[in-house]
Structures are given as structure tokens and as C-alpha cells.
């Protein structure tokens, strides 16, 4: 099986933490500061494949992540999505349950000398707007998230 989510070794520089059933990574795209990806630790192709324990763990992660990002960056609200559309761009397809967490901001956020803005706040996010930060900024974002995890 050629599932990109089952082998995330190349994404280890983006790793934030593990829960019982999920791994949490910083997204490469930081156009919305603190954007994360939650990946189920086993291969499952559909939400209906999740166990009750996995669903409970996902909801626990939502609480942890929302509180953590709000404390770290002053997030106003969150957009969560589980689309898996890219999995079907190639055949055979290998969809893998994962969620995108897009923190939304009603205000600009200054962090590491950069200003992060959300010009589409209160509307659908612009998925064509991208921001790829340096490895140093990426590590600072990850550190800020980790530093606030223990206080949730």
C-alpha cells in the first residue's frame, strides 16, 4: 500500500505530539498561524472505520489543541476539516483519516518578527493563500505550541 500518511518519517521535523490514537503535526502551510494536521496512527479509509475510542481521542485532541493554540497565539476560532480529496487524485487511491485544523484570527498576530494575518476572517479561508516559513520559524511555532500543551 502506498499511503503517504502511513509513513510520515519525512515529516518528522513537523511533529508536535502523539496522543493514544493520533499524531499531531504542524502543517507546512502557515498562512494561518498554528495550522495543524491530526493523523490517525493506523490506516483507516473513512470516518465510519473509527472506533469509539478513536473518536473520543479525536475529541480530546480538539479540546487540547484549541485551548493550546488560543493560549499560544490568541486564536479567535477554528475551522476543522476531514476532506481526504487528494487521496483520490491518483489511482489506486489510499485515503487515510486525518483532520486539518485551521486557526482563525480576527486580528494580526506578531510572532518571531513576522506578522500573520487572516484577511478572510469570518469567511471561508482562502486555500490558494500559502505561507511557507523558514525551519527556524517553524521550530519556534512548534516550541510555542509544546510550551503551552502542559498548561491546558
Secondary structure as GFF3:
##gff-version 3
##sequence-region A 1 152
A	DSSP	three_ten_helix	9	14	.	.	.	ID=ss1
A	DSSP	beta_strand	15	18	.	.	.	ID=ss2
A	DSSP	beta_strand	22	26	.	.	.	ID=ss3
A	DSSP	beta_strand	36	40	.	.	.	ID=ss4
A	DSSP	three_ten_helix	47	49	.	.	.	ID=ss5
A	DSSP	alpha_helix	52	73	.	.	.	ID=ss6
A	DSSP	beta_strand	77	81	.	.	.	ID=ss7
A	DSSP	three_ten_helix	85	88	.	.	.	ID=ss8
A	DSSP	beta_strand	98	104	.	.	.	ID=ss9
A	DSSP	beta_strand	109	111	.	.	.	ID=ss10
A	DSSP	beta_strand	114	116	.	.	.	ID=ss11
A	DSSP	alpha_helix	135	149	.	.	.	ID=ss12
###
